[in-house]
């Protein structure tokens, strides 16, 4: 049950930040691209740190309780690792360049992969939240 609650909180963070805050800030006429990207760097760094803590807690609870972890949680784990070690460093480098006024073209492929990974993460967290212990493959 604790795992489901944590995954529900986690899902709320991702939905609020990735699918609400991120696109909406660029709709404000008072926020130019440099300011929006600068804010995004801060927000997504914070989100990533929160997600790493939540992942560590959820996995710790699973292992402590001797629970078998299903593919949904392993999938979320892989997504977080790829985002943290591969995607976010590249996106952060691009964001710094944009904030510093350097010209960057359109969206990078890493940005597209990040968006797809966020959608997959949401679906997996939702599956854990709705399906509970059975969806996670928990055997006790």
N, CA, C and O atoms as CSV, one atom per row, in Angstrom:
chain,resi,resn,atom,element,x,y,z
A,1,UNK,N,N,0.815,-1.195,0.000
A,1,UNK,CA,C,0.000,0.000,0.000
A,1,UNK,C,C,0.863,1.265,0.000
A,1,UNK,O,O,0.544,2.241,-0.679
A,2,UNK,N,N,1.968,1.239,0.775
A,2,UNK,CA,C,2.844,2.413,0.810
A,2,UNK,C,C,3.392,2.714,-0.581
A,2,UNK,O,O,3.539,3.872,-0.971
A,3,UNK,N,N,3.690,1.654,-1.317
A,3,UNK,CA,C,4.248,1.825,-2.657
A,3,UNK,C,C,3.245,2.519,-3.562
A,3,UNK,O,O,3.612,3.404,-4.335
A,4,UNK,N,N,1.987,2.127,-3.471
A,4,UNK,CA,C,0.965,2.758,-4.295
A,4,UNK,C,C,0.819,4.241,-3.962
A,4,UNK,O,O,0.685,5.068,-4.863
A,5,UNK,N,N,0.845,4.576,-2.691
A,5,UNK,CA,C,0.725,5.977,-2.291
A,5,UNK,C,C,1.892,6.780,-2.838
A,5,UNK,O,O,1.698,7.865,-3.387
A,6,UNK,N,N,3.097,6.259,-2.692
A,6,UNK,CA,C,4.277,6.959,-3.206
A,6,UNK,C,C,4.223,7.103,-4.723
A,6,UNK,O,O,4.595,8.143,-5.266
A,7,UNK,N,N,3.762,6.063,-5.402
A,7,UNK,CA,C,3.647,6.143,-6.862
A,7,UNK,C,C,2.572,7.149,-7.268
A,7,UNK,O,O,2.697,7.797,-8.307
A,8,UNK,N,N,1.523,7.288,-6.463
A,8,UNK,CA,C,0.492,8.294,-6.731
A,8,UNK,C,C,1.041,9.709,-6.583
A,8,UNK,O,O,0.751,10.582,-7.401
A,9,UNK,N,N,1.831,9.931,-5.544
A,9,UNK,CA,C,2.474,11.237,-5.353
A,9,UNK,C,C,3.425,11.512,-6.518
A,9,UNK,O,O,3.445,12.610,-7.073
A,10,UNK,N,N,4.206,10.505,-6.874
A,10,UNK,CA,C,5.164,10.610,-7.975
A,10,UNK,C,C,4.440,10.964,-9.274
A,10,UNK,O,O,4.857,11.863,-10.004
A,11,UNK,N,N,3.360,10.253,-9.548
A,11,UNK,CA,C,2.566,10.511,-10.749
A,11,UNK,C,C,2.080,11.955,-10.768
A,11,UNK,O,O,2.105,12.608,-11.811
A,12,UNK,N,N,1.642,12.451,-9.625
A,12,UNK,CA,C,1.190,13.835,-9.533
A,12,UNK,C,C,2.296,14.828,-9.874
A,12,UNK,O,O,2.061,15.804,-10.586
A,13,UNK,N,N,3.501,14.577,-9.367
A,13,UNK,CA,C,4.644,15.438,-9.694
A,13,UNK,C,C,4.877,15.478,-11.201
A,13,UNK,O,O,4.994,16.552,-11.792
A,14,UNK,N,N,4.943,14.308,-11.811
A,14,UNK,CA,C,5.254,14.236,-13.247
A,14,UNK,C,C,4.163,14.901,-14.079
A,14,UNK,O,O,4.462,15.662,-14.999
A,15,UNK,N,N,2.918,14.622,-13.768
A,15,UNK,CA,C,1.823,15.224,-14.525
A,15,UNK,C,C,1.822,16.749,-14.370
A,15,UNK,O,O,1.653,17.477,-15.349
A,16,UNK,N,N,2.011,17.223,-13.146
A,16,UNK,CA,C,1.963,18.665,-12.901
A,16,UNK,C,C,3.121,19.399,-13.558
A,16,UNK,O,O,2.943,20.492,-14.094
A,17,UNK,N,N,4.291,18.809,-13.517
A,17,UNK,CA,C,5.461,19.513,-14.046
A,17,UNK,C,C,5.637,19.271,-15.545
A,17,UNK,O,O,5.696,20.221,-16.325
A,18,UNK,N,N,5.720,18.021,-15.942
A,18,UNK,CA,C,6.030,17.720,-17.343
A,18,UNK,C,C,4.893,18.044,-18.298
A,18,UNK,O,O,5.131,18.443,-19.438
A,19,UNK,N,N,3.666,17.875,-17.842
A,19,UNK,CA,C,2.543,18.027,-18.761
A,19,UNK,C,C,1.692,19.257,-18.496
A,19,UNK,O,O,0.742,19.526,-19.231
A,20,UNK,N,N,2.028,20.013,-17.440
A,20,UNK,CA,C,1.281,21.237,-17.192
A,20,UNK,C,C,2.219,22.442,-17.130
A,20,UNK,O,O,2.113,23.349,-17.956
A,21,UNK,N,N,3.126,22.459,-16.170
A,21,UNK,CA,C,3.995,23.618,-15.984
A,21,UNK,C,C,4.886,23.858,-17.191
A,21,UNK,O,O,4.997,24.988,-17.667
A,22,UNK,N,N,5.515,22.815,-17.684
A,22,UNK,CA,C,6.486,22.976,-18.775
A,22,UNK,C,C,5.876,23.633,-20.017
A,22,UNK,O,O,6.416,24.629,-20.499
A,23,UNK,N,N,4.784,23.113,-20.542
A,23,UNK,CA,C,4.249,23.767,-21.743
A,23,UNK,C,C,3.549,25.100,-21.462
A,23,UNK,O,O,3.578,25.997,-22.305
A,24,UNK,N,N,2.923,25.243,-20.293
A,24,UNK,CA,C,2.151,26.450,-20.026
A,24,UNK,C,C,3.017,27.689,-19.830
A,24,UNK,O,O,2.605,28.792,-20.188
A,25,UNK,N,N,4.208,27.522,-19.269
A,25,UNK,CA,C,5.025,28.721,-19.011
A,25,UNK,C,C,5.378,29.450,-20.302
A,25,UNK,O,O,5.582,30.665,-20.291
A,26,UNK,N,N,5.453,28.723,-21.409
A,26,UNK,CA,C,5.792,29.355,-22.687
A,26,UNK,C,C,4.594,30.041,-23.342
A,26,UNK,O,O,4.748,30.712,-24.362
A,27,UNK,N,N,3.418,29.879,-22.773
A,27,UNK,CA,C,2.232,30.551,-23.307
A,27,UNK,C,C,2.061,31.949,-22.730
A,27,UNK,O,O,1.284,32.750,-23.250
A,28,UNK,N,N,2.781,32.237,-21.666
A,28,UNK,CA,C,2.681,33.569,-21.067
A,28,UNK,C,C,3.409,34.585,-21.938
A,28,UNK,O,O,4.549,34.355,-22.340
A,29,UNK,N,N,2.762,35.700,-22.230
A,29,UNK,CA,C,3.429,36.720,-23.055
A,29,UNK,C,C,4.604,37.380,-22.328
A,29,UNK,O,O,5.424,38.044,-22.963
A,30,UNK,N,N,4.695,37.208,-21.018
A,30,UNK,CA,C,5.765,37.823,-20.244
A,30,UNK,C,C,6.993,36.931,-20.084
A,30,UNK,O,O,8.016,37.365,-19.554
A,31,UNK,N,N,6.891,35.685,-20.544
A,31,UNK,CA,C,8.007,34.748,-20.401
A,31,UNK,C,C,8.605,34.494,-21.783
A,31,UNK,O,O,7.986,33.862,-22.639
A,32,UNK,N,N,9.829,35.003,-21.981
A,32,UNK,CA,C,10.488,34.718,-23.257
A,32,UNK,C,C,11.189,33.363,-23.177
A,32,UNK,O,O,11.238,32.744,-22.114
A,33,UNK,N,N,11.718,32.916,-24.286
A,33,UNK,CA,C,12.306,31.580,-24.366
A,33,UNK,C,C,13.444,31.395,-23.372
A,33,UNK,O,O,13.530,30.362,-22.709
A,34,UNK,N,N,14.320,32.394,-23.265
A,34,UNK,CA,C,15.461,32.270,-22.349
A,34,UNK,C,C,15.010,32.126,-20.902
A,34,UNK,O,O,15.542,31.293,-20.169
A,35,UNK,N,N,14.041,32.925,-20.484
A,35,UNK,CA,C,13.545,32.838,-19.107
A,35,UNK,C,C,12.836,31.506,-18.879
A,35,UNK,O,O,13.044,30.850,-17.858
A,36,UNK,N,N,11.995,31.111,-19.840
A,36,UNK,CA,C,11.288,29.836,-19.726
A,36,UNK,C,C,12.234,28.662,-19.625
A,36,UNK,O,O,12.028,27.761,-18.812
A,37,UNK,N,N,13.270,28.664,-20.444
A,37,UNK,CA,C,14.251,27.572,-20.419
A,37,UNK,C,C,15.039,27.600,-19.109
A,37,UNK,O,O,15.344,26.549,-18.545
A,38,UNK,N,N,15.366,28.789,-18.628
A,38,UNK,CA,C,16.076,28.906,-17.360
A,38,UNK,C,C,15.247,28.342,-16.205
A,38,UNK,O,O,15.764,27.614,-15.357
A,39,UNK,N,N,13.971,28.680,-16.180
A,39,UNK,CA,C,13.062,28.139,-15.170
A,39,UNK,C,C,12.955,26.623,-15.332
A,39,UNK,O,O,12.986,25.884,-14.348
A,40,UNK,N,N,12.828,26.169,-16.567
A,40,UNK,CA,C,12.727,24.735,-16.836
A,40,UNK,C,C,13.924,23.951,-16.328
A,40,UNK,O,O,13.769,22.854,-15.792
A,41,UNK,N,N,15.115,24.508,-16.492
A,41,UNK,CA,C,16.325,23.846,-15.976
A,41,UNK,C,C,16.216,23.608,-14.483
A,41,UNK,O,O,16.504,22.516,-13.993
A,42,UNK,N,N,15.797,24.639,-13.764
A,42,UNK,CA,C,15.667,24.516,-12.308
A,42,UNK,C,C,14.596,23.500,-11.926
A,42,UNK,O,O,14.814,22.644,-11.068
A,43,UNK,N,N,13.442,23.604,-12.570
A,43,UNK,CA,C,12.311,22.748,-12.224
A,43,UNK,C,C,12.606,21.282,-12.554
A,43,UNK,O,O,12.318,20.400,-11.745
A,44,UNK,N,N,13.177,21.014,-13.733
A,44,UNK,CA,C,13.428,19.627,-14.108
A,44,UNK,C,C,14.592,19.010,-13.331
A,44,UNK,O,O,14.613,17.798,-13.118
A,45,UNK,N,N,15.548,19.818,-12.911
A,45,UNK,CA,C,16.597,19.310,-12.027
A,45,UNK,C,C,15.980,18.903,-10.690
A,45,UNK,O,O,16.291,17.839,-10.155
A,46,UNK,N,N,15.108,19.753,-10.159
A,46,UNK,CA,C,14.441,19.433,-8.894
A,46,UNK,C,C,13.549,18.199,-9.039
A,46,UNK,O,O,13.548,17.331,-8.166
A,47,UNK,N,N,12.794,18.118,-10.129
A,47,UNK,CA,C,11.937,16.950,-10.359
A,47,UNK,C,C,12.776,15.683,-10.415
A,47,UNK,O,O,12.412,14.671,-9.816
A,48,UNK,N,N,13.889,15.730,-11.124
A,48,UNK,CA,C,14.739,14.550,-11.233
A,48,UNK,C,C,15.247,14.106,-9.868
A,48,UNK,O,O,15.293,12.909,-9.584
A,49,UNK,N,N,15.626,15.048,-9.027
A,49,UNK,CA,C,16.106,14.705,-7.680
A,49,UNK,C,C,14.997,14.084,-6.844
A,49,UNK,O,O,15.225,13.106,-6.132
A,50,UNK,N,N,13.804,14.649,-6.927
A,50,UNK,CA,C,12.661,14.087,-6.201
A,50,UNK,C,C,12.374,12.679,-6.705
A,50,UNK,O,O,12.107,11.777,-5.911
A,51,UNK,N,N,12.426,12.485,-8.025
A,51,UNK,CA,C,12.158,11.156,-8.588
A,51,UNK,C,C,13.204,10.138,-8.145
A,51,UNK,O,O,12.864,8.987,-7.872
A,52,UNK,N,N,14.459,10.540,-8.072
A,52,UNK,CA,C,15.504,9.619,-7.603
A,52,UNK,C,C,15.250,9.206,-6.152
A,52,UNK,O,O,15.439,8.043,-5.795
A,53,UNK,N,N,14.826,10.150,-5.324
A,53,UNK,CA,C,14.510,9.835,-3.922
A,53,UNK,C,C,13.295,8.912,-3.846
A,53,UNK,O,O,13.310,7.924,-3.112
A,54,UNK,N,N,12.244,9.229,-4.602
A,54,UNK,CA,C,11.055,8.377,-4.604
A,54,UNK,C,C,11.379,6.974,-5.094
A,54,UNK,O,O,10.906,5.992,-4.522
A,55,UNK,N,N,12.183,6.873,-6.147
A,55,UNK,CA,C,12.573,5.563,-6.663
A,55,UNK,C,C,13.334,4.784,-5.607
A,55,UNK,O,O,13.064,3.601,-5.397
A,56,UNK,N,N,14.275,5.425,-4.942
A,56,UNK,CA,C,15.051,4.754,-3.894
A,56,UNK,C,C,14.145,4.275,-2.763
A,56,UNK,O,O,14.321,3.166,-2.260
A,57,UNK,N,N,13.193,5.088,-2.365
A,57,UNK,CA,C,12.273,4.704,-1.278
A,57,UNK,C,C,11.394,3.540,-1.710
A,57,UNK,O,O,11.241,2.569,-0.969
A,58,UNK,N,N,10.812,3.630,-2.911
A,58,UNK,CA,C,9.919,2.564,-3.393
A,58,UNK,C,C,10.682,1.248,-3.530
A,58,UNK,O,O,10.186,0.202,-3.111
A,59,UNK,N,N,11.874,1.288,-4.108
A,59,UNK,CA,C,12.659,0.057,-4.234
A,59,UNK,C,C,13.086,-0.474,-2.872
A,59,UNK,O,O,13.092,-1.686,-2.653
A,60,UNK,N,N,13.440,0.417,-1.961
A,60,UNK,CA,C,13.824,-0.006,-0.608
A,60,UNK,C,C,12.664,-0.700,0.102
A,60,UNK,O,O,12.852,-1.748,0.721
A,61,UNK,N,N,11.485,-0.129,0.014
A,61,UNK,CA,C,10.302,-0.746,0.617
A,61,UNK,C,C,10.065,-2.120,0.002
A,61,UNK,O,O,9.802,-3.091,0.711
A,62,UNK,N,N,10.161,-2.192,-1.316
A,62,UNK,CA,C,9.941,-3.473,-2.003
A,62,UNK,C,C,10.916,-4.530,-1.524
A,62,UNK,O,O,10.523,-5.646,-1.187
A,63,UNK,N,N,12.188,-4.172,-1.496
A,63,UNK,CA,C,13.205,-5.144,-1.091
A,63,UNK,C,C,13.103,-5.467,0.399
A,63,UNK,O,O,13.263,-6.623,0.790
A,64,UNK,N,N,12.840,-4.461,1.231
A,64,UNK,CA,C,12.726,-4.664,2.676
A,64,UNK,C,C,11.572,-5.604,3.005
A,64,UNK,O,O,11.683,-6.453,3.889
A,65,UNK,N,N,10.470,-5.446,2.290
A,65,UNK,CA,C,9.300,-6.287,2.535
A,65,UNK,C,C,9.385,-7.623,1.793
A,65,UNK,O,O,8.471,-8.442,1.881
A,66,UNK,N,N,10.479,-7.841,1.066
A,66,UNK,CA,C,10.657,-9.095,0.339
A,66,UNK,C,C,9.688,-9.259,-0.819
A,66,UNK,O,O,9.280,-10.374,-1.147
A,67,UNK,N,N,9.324,-8.148,-1.433
A,67,UNK,CA,C,8.351,-8.186,-2.511
A,67,UNK,C,C,9.048,-8.361,-3.853
A,67,UNK,O,O,10.111,-7.789,-4.095
A,68,UNK,N,N,8.442,-9.150,-4.711
A,68,UNK,CA,C,8.939,-9.281,-6.075
A,68,UNK,C,C,8.503,-8.031,-6.834
A,68,UNK,O,O,7.328,-7.663,-6.811
A,69,UNK,N,N,9.441,-7.391,-7.498
A,69,UNK,CA,C,9.142,-6.156,-8.209
A,69,UNK,C,C,8.772,-6.488,-9.648
A,69,UNK,O,O,9.519,-7.179,-10.341
A,70,UNK,N,N,7.625,-6.000,-10.096
A,70,UNK,CA,C,7.150,-6.272,-11.441
A,70,UNK,C,C,7.827,-5.407,-12.490
A,70,UNK,O,O,8.580,-4.484,-12.180
A,71,UNK,N,N,7.534,-5.736,-13.737
A,71,UNK,CA,C,8.190,-5.010,-14.836
A,71,UNK,C,C,7.818,-3.532,-14.858
A,71,UNK,O,O,8.582,-2.721,-15.383
A,72,UNK,N,N,6.660,-3.158,-14.301
A,72,UNK,CA,C,6.271,-1.757,-14.305
A,72,UNK,C,C,7.274,-0.910,-13.516
A,72,UNK,O,O,7.712,0.141,-13.985
A,73,UNK,N,N,7.632,-1.373,-12.322
A,73,UNK,CA,C,8.576,-0.624,-11.504
A,73,UNK,C,C,9.984,-0.697,-12.079
A,73,UNK,O,O,10.736,0.275,-12.005
A,74,UNK,N,N,10.343,-1.833,-12.647
A,74,UNK,CA,C,11.651,-1.914,-13.316
A,74,UNK,C,C,11.688,-0.978,-14.518
A,74,UNK,O,O,12.708,-0.345,-14.793
A,75,UNK,N,N,10.572,-0.897,-15.226
A,75,UNK,CA,C,10.497,0.017,-16.366
A,75,UNK,C,C,10.672,1.467,-15.943
A,75,UNK,O,O,11.401,2.223,-16.586
A,76,UNK,N,N,10.002,1.855,-14.861
A,76,UNK,CA,C,10.157,3.210,-14.338
A,76,UNK,C,C,11.612,3.439,-13.931
A,76,UNK,O,O,12.168,4.510,-14.178
A,77,UNK,N,N,12.224,2.436,-13.308
A,77,UNK,CA,C,13.625,2.547,-12.876
A,77,UNK,C,C,14.552,2.793,-14.060
A,77,UNK,O,O,15.424,3.661,-14.003
A,78,UNK,N,N,14.365,2.037,-15.121
A,78,UNK,CA,C,15.198,2.202,-16.319
A,78,UNK,C,C,15.003,3.592,-16.914
A,78,UNK,O,O,15.968,4.246,-17.310
A,79,UNK,N,N,13.763,4.035,-16.975
A,79,UNK,CA,C,13.479,5.367,-17.514
A,79,UNK,C,C,14.204,6.436,-16.707
A,79,UNK,O,O,14.831,7.326,-17.281
A,80,UNK,N,N,14.126,6.356,-15.386
A,80,UNK,CA,C,14.781,7.356,-14.529
A,80,UNK,C,C,16.292,7.333,-14.738
A,80,UNK,O,O,16.918,8.390,-14.813
A,81,UNK,N,N,16.880,6.159,-14.833
A,81,UNK,CA,C,18.330,6.062,-15.036
A,81,UNK,C,C,18.724,6.676,-16.382
A,81,UNK,O,O,19.687,7.440,-16.456
A,82,UNK,N,N,17.993,6.349,-17.434
A,82,UNK,CA,C,18.297,6.900,-18.767
A,82,UNK,C,C,18.106,8.420,-18.774
A,82,UNK,O,O,18.933,9.150,-19.321
A,83,UNK,N,N,17.031,8.885,-18.176
A,83,UNK,CA,C,16.818,10.332,-18.118
A,83,UNK,C,C,17.950,11.024,-17.359
A,83,UNK,O,O,18.463,12.053,-17.799
A,84,UNK,N,N,18.334,10.451,-16.218
A,84,UNK,CA,C,19.340,11.068,-15.356
A,84,UNK,C,C,20.729,11.060,-15.980
A,84,UNK,O,O,21.443,12.061,-15.928
A,85,UNK,N,N,21.109,9.941,-16.565
A,85,UNK,CA,C,22.488,9.790,-17.045
A,85,UNK,C,C,22.693,10.165,-18.508
A,85,UNK,O,O,23.809,10.491,-18.912
A,86,UNK,N,N,21.626,10.122,-19.308
A,86,UNK,CA,C,21.789,10.351,-20.748
A,86,UNK,C,C,21.055,11.608,-21.214
A,86,UNK,O,O,21.667,12.515,-21.778
A,87,UNK,N,N,19.763,11.658,-20.980
A,87,UNK,CA,C,18.947,12.723,-21.567
A,87,UNK,C,C,19.112,14.075,-20.882
A,87,UNK,O,O,19.351,15.082,-21.549
A,88,UNK,N,N,18.988,14.106,-19.571
A,88,UNK,CA,C,19.037,15.394,-18.872
A,88,UNK,C,C,20.378,16.114,-18.999
A,88,UNK,O,O,20.379,17.338,-19.134
A,89,UNK,N,N,21.525,15.421,-18.963
A,89,UNK,CA,C,22.783,16.157,-19.169
A,89,UNK,C,C,22.835,16.856,-20.532
A,89,UNK,O,O,23.292,17.995,-20.633
A,90,UNK,N,N,22.367,16.175,-21.571
A,90,UNK,CA,C,22.349,16.788,-22.906
A,90,UNK,C,C,21.378,17.964,-22.945
A,90,UNK,O,O,21.716,19.037,-23.444
A,91,UNK,N,N,20.176,17.760,-22.419
A,91,UNK,CA,C,19.177,18.818,-22.430
A,91,UNK,C,C,19.617,20.010,-21.583
A,91,UNK,O,O,19.330,21.157,-21.924
A,92,UNK,N,N,20.309,19.741,-20.488
A,92,UNK,CA,C,20.819,20.821,-19.643
A,92,UNK,C,C,21.876,21.633,-20.378
A,92,UNK,O,O,21.914,22.858,-20.259
A,93,UNK,N,N,22.723,20.967,-21.128
A,93,UNK,CA,C,23.756,21.659,-21.915
A,93,UNK,C,C,23.095,22.579,-22.950
A,93,UNK,O,O,23.502,23.728,-23.121
A,94,UNK,N,N,22.080,22.062,-23.630
A,94,UNK,CA,C,21.332,22.878,-24.611
A,94,UNK,C,C,20.660,24.053,-23.932
A,94,UNK,O,O,20.678,25.172,-24.445
A,95,UNK,N,N,20.059,23.794,-22.765
A,95,UNK,CA,C,19.355,24.848,-22.044
A,95,UNK,C,C,20.323,25.956,-21.622
A,95,UNK,O,O,20.004,27.139,-21.738
A,96,UNK,N,N,21.495,25.575,-21.136
A,96,UNK,CA,C,22.496,26.579,-20.753
A,96,UNK,C,C,22.877,27.443,-21.950
A,96,UNK,O,O,23.014,28.660,-21.825
A,97,UNK,N,N,23.048,26.817,-23.099
A,97,UNK,CA,C,23.410,27.571,-24.307
A,97,UNK,C,C,22.298,28.545,-24.680
A,97,UNK,O,O,22.574,29.691,-25.036
A,98,UNK,N,N,21.053,28.105,-24.603
A,98,UNK,CA,C,19.920,28.979,-24.930
A,98,UNK,C,C,19.853,30.147,-23.944
A,98,UNK,O,O,19.647,31.292,-24.346
A,99,UNK,N,N,20.028,29.857,-22.661
A,99,UNK,CA,C,19.999,30.905,-21.641
A,99,UNK,C,C,21.121,31.914,-21.881
A,99,UNK,O,O,20.951,33.108,-21.635
A,100,UNK,N,N,22.260,31.434,-22.358
A,100,UNK,CA,C,23.402,32.314,-22.635
A,100,UNK,C,C,23.279,33.032,-23.981
A,100,UNK,O,O,24.193,33.748,-24.391
A,101,UNK,N,N,22.158,32.842,-24.659
A,101,UNK,CA,C,21.905,33.566,-25.899
A,101,UNK,C,C,22.473,32.926,-27.149
A,101,UNK,O,O,22.433,33.525,-28.224
A,102,UNK,N,N,23.001,31.718,-27.026
A,102,UNK,CA,C,23.519,31.022,-28.205
A,102,UNK,C,C,22.346,30.472,-28.997
A,102,UNK,O,O,21.328,30.077,-28.430
A,103,UNK,N,N,22.500,30.450,-30.300
A,103,UNK,CA,C,21.424,29.961,-31.162
A,103,UNK,C,C,21.429,28.435,-31.195
A,103,UNK,O,O,22.457,27.806,-31.446
A,104,UNK,N,N,20.284,27.868,-30.943
A,104,UNK,CA,C,20.087,26.435,-31.086
A,104,UNK,C,C,18.881,26.256,-31.971
A,104,UNK,O,O,17.914,27.012,-31.878
A,105,UNK,N,N,18.933,25.256,-32.831
A,105,UNK,CA,C,17.827,24.994,-33.746
A,105,UNK,C,C,16.586,24.548,-32.990
A,105,UNK,O,O,16.407,24.874,-31.816
A,106,UNK,N,N,15.755,23.818,-33.660
A,106,UNK,CA,C,14.515,23.319,-33.074
A,106,UNK,C,C,14.771,22.293,-31.992
A,106,UNK,O,O,15.859,22.212,-31.422
A,107,UNK,N,N,13.766,21.532,-31.731
A,107,UNK,CA,C,13.831,20.511,-30.695
A,107,UNK,C,C,14.825,19.424,-31.080
A,107,UNK,O,O,14.860,18.976,-32.226
A,108,UNK,N,N,15.629,19.006,-30.113
A,108,UNK,CA,C,16.592,17.934,-30.354
A,108,UNK,C,C,15.894,16.578,-30.255
A,108,UNK,O,O,14.805,16.473,-29.691
A,109,UNK,N,N,16.523,15.553,-30.803
A,109,UNK,CA,C,15.948,14.210,-30.698
A,109,UNK,C,C,15.897,13.769,-29.235
A,109,UNK,O,O,15.015,13.004,-28.848
A,110,UNK,N,N,16.845,14.252,-28.422
A,110,UNK,CA,C,16.843,13.893,-26.998
A,110,UNK,C,C,15.608,14.459,-26.308
A,110,UNK,O,O,15.054,13.834,-25.404
A,111,UNK,N,N,15.182,15.638,-26.732
A,111,UNK,CA,C,13.977,16.222,-26.158
A,111,UNK,C,C,12.755,15.369,-26.514
A,111,UNK,O,O,11.884,15.137,-25.675
A,112,UNK,N,N,12.703,14.913,-27.745
A,112,UNK,CA,C,11.614,14.026,-28.160
A,112,UNK,C,C,11.615,12.722,-27.386
A,112,UNK,O,O,10.560,12.244,-26.967
A,113,UNK,N,N,12.796,12.142,-27.193
A,113,UNK,CA,C,12.908,10.898,-26.417
A,113,UNK,C,C,12.502,11.152,-24.967
A,113,UNK,O,O,11.848,10.314,-24.345
A,114,UNK,N,N,12.890,12.306,-24.435
A,114,UNK,CA,C,12.510,12.639,-23.053
A,114,UNK,C,C,10.983,12.704,-22.923
A,114,UNK,O,O,10.424,12.183,-21.958
A,115,UNK,N,N,10.318,13.328,-23.869
A,115,UNK,CA,C,8.856,13.430,-23.820
A,115,UNK,C,C,8.217,12.036,-23.885
A,115,UNK,O,O,7.297,11.730,-23.126
A,116,UNK,N,N,8.712,11.207,-24.793
A,116,UNK,CA,C,8.177,9.841,-24.893
A,116,UNK,C,C,8.421,9.076,-23.593
A,116,UNK,O,O,7.551,8.336,-23.133
A,117,UNK,N,N,9.602,9.254,-23.002
A,117,UNK,CA,C,9.904,8.555,-21.746
A,117,UNK,C,C,8.998,9.039,-20.619
A,117,UNK,O,O,8.633,8.260,-19.739
A,118,UNK,N,N,8.632,10.325,-20.640
A,118,UNK,CA,C,7.708,10.841,-19.626
A,118,UNK,C,C,6.324,10.207,-19.787
A,118,UNK,O,O,5.680,9.854,-18.799
A,119,UNK,N,N,5.873,10.065,-21.030
A,119,UNK,CA,C,4.571,9.430,-21.278
A,119,UNK,C,C,4.599,7.979,-20.793
A,119,UNK,O,O,3.663,7.525,-20.135
A,120,UNK,N,N,5.667,7.255,-21.115
A,120,UNK,CA,C,5.783,5.866,-20.658
A,120,UNK,C,C,5.825,5.784,-19.135
A,120,UNK,O,O,5.203,4.906,-18.536
A,121,UNK,N,N,6.561,6.702,-18.515
A,121,UNK,CA,C,6.644,6.717,-17.049
A,121,UNK,C,C,5.265,6.940,-16.436
A,121,UNK,O,O,4.899,6.275,-15.467
A,122,UNK,N,N,4.504,7.872,-16.998
A,122,UNK,CA,C,3.150,8.139,-16.502
A,122,UNK,C,C,2.287,6.884,-16.620
A,122,UNK,O,O,1.574,6.527,-15.682
A,123,UNK,N,N,2.351,6.221,-17.763
A,123,UNK,CA,C,1.540,5.007,-17.959
A,123,UNK,C,C,1.927,3.914,-16.973
A,123,UNK,O,O,1.057,3.244,-16.418
A,124,UNK,N,N,3.230,3.726,-16.750
A,124,UNK,CA,C,3.679,2.701,-15.806
A,124,UNK,C,C,3.283,3.045,-14.369
A,124,UNK,O,O,2.834,2.172,-13.627
A,125,UNK,N,N,3.445,4.299,-13.975
A,125,UNK,CA,C,3.039,4.706,-12.621
A,125,UNK,C,C,1.534,4.579,-12.441
A,125,UNK,O,O,1.064,4.164,-11.381
A,126,UNK,N,N,0.785,4.931,-13.464
A,126,UNK,CA,C,-0.667,4.784,-13.409
A,126,UNK,C,C,-1.056,3.317,-13.277
A,126,UNK,O,O,-1.969,2.974,-12.525
A,127,UNK,N,N,-0.363,2.457,-14.007
A,127,UNK,CA,C,-0.615,1.017,-13.926
A,127,UNK,C,C,-0.356,0.509,-12.512
A,127,UNK,O,O,-1.144,-0.270,-11.975
A,128,UNK,N,N,0.741,0.947,-11.912
A,128,UNK,CA,C,1.049,0.556,-10.533
A,128,UNK,C,C,-0.025,1.076,-9.591
A,128,UNK,O,O,-0.489,0.352,-8.710
A,129,UNK,N,N,-0.416,2.315,-9.772
A,129,UNK,CA,C,-1.397,2.947,-8.900
A,129,UNK,C,C,-2.756,2.261,-8.992
A,129,UNK,O,O,-3.379,1.973,-7.970
A,130,UNK,N,N,-3.213,2.000,-10.206
A,130,UNK,CA,C,-4.541,1.397,-10.390
A,130,UNK,C,C,-4.514,-0.102,-10.109
A,130,UNK,O,O,-5.399,-0.636,-9.440
A,131,UNK,N,N,-3.490,-0.773,-10.627
A,131,UNK,CA,C,-3.434,-2.225,-10.491
A,131,UNK,C,C,-2.908,-2.713,-9.166
A,131,UNK,O,O,-3.107,-3.871,-8.798
A,132,UNK,N,N,-2.238,-1.836,-8.447
A,132,UNK,CA,C,-1.747,-2.195,-7.113
A,132,UNK,C,C,-0.742,-3.317,-7.114
A,132,UNK,O,O,0.078,-3.440,-8.024
A,133,UNK,N,N,-0.814,-4.124,-6.094
A,133,UNK,CA,C,0.164,-5.178,-5.864
A,133,UNK,C,C,0.197,-6.185,-7.020
A,133,UNK,O,O,1.269,-6.659,-7.396
A,134,UNK,N,N,-0.948,-6.506,-7.571
A,134,UNK,CA,C,-0.999,-7.472,-8.665
A,134,UNK,C,C,-0.284,-6.939,-9.898
A,134,UNK,O,O,0.451,-7.677,-10.553
A,135,UNK,N,N,-0.488,-5.675,-10.219
A,135,UNK,CA,C,0.126,-5.079,-11.395
A,135,UNK,C,C,1.643,-5.013,-11.263
A,135,UNK,O,O,2.354,-5.039,-12.267
A,136,UNK,N,N,2.141,-4.927,-10.040
A,136,UNK,CA,C,3.577,-4.847,-9.817
A,136,UNK,C,C,4.218,-6.234,-9.788
A,136,UNK,O,O,5.443,-6.352,-9.752
A,137,UNK,N,N,3.414,-7.258,-9.804
A,137,UNK,CA,C,3.977,-8.597,-9.716
A,137,UNK,C,C,4.335,-8.976,-8.300
A,137,UNK,O,O,5.125,-9.895,-8.087
A,138,UNK,N,N,3.760,-8.275,-7.311
A,138,UNK,CA,C,4.060,-8.550,-5.911
A,138,UNK,C,C,3.385,-9.862,-5.534
A,138,UNK,O,O,2.187,-10.048,-5.751
A,139,UNK,N,N,4.169,-10.756,-4.972
A,139,UNK,CA,C,3.662,-12.077,-4.671
A,139,UNK,C,C,3.199,-12.246,-3.231
A,139,UNK,O,O,2.483,-13.207,-2.947
A,140,UNK,N,N,3.566,-11.377,-2.318
A,140,UNK,CA,C,3.021,-11.460,-0.951
A,140,UNK,C,C,2.240,-10.213,-0.659
A,140,UNK,O,O,1.694,-10.069,0.435
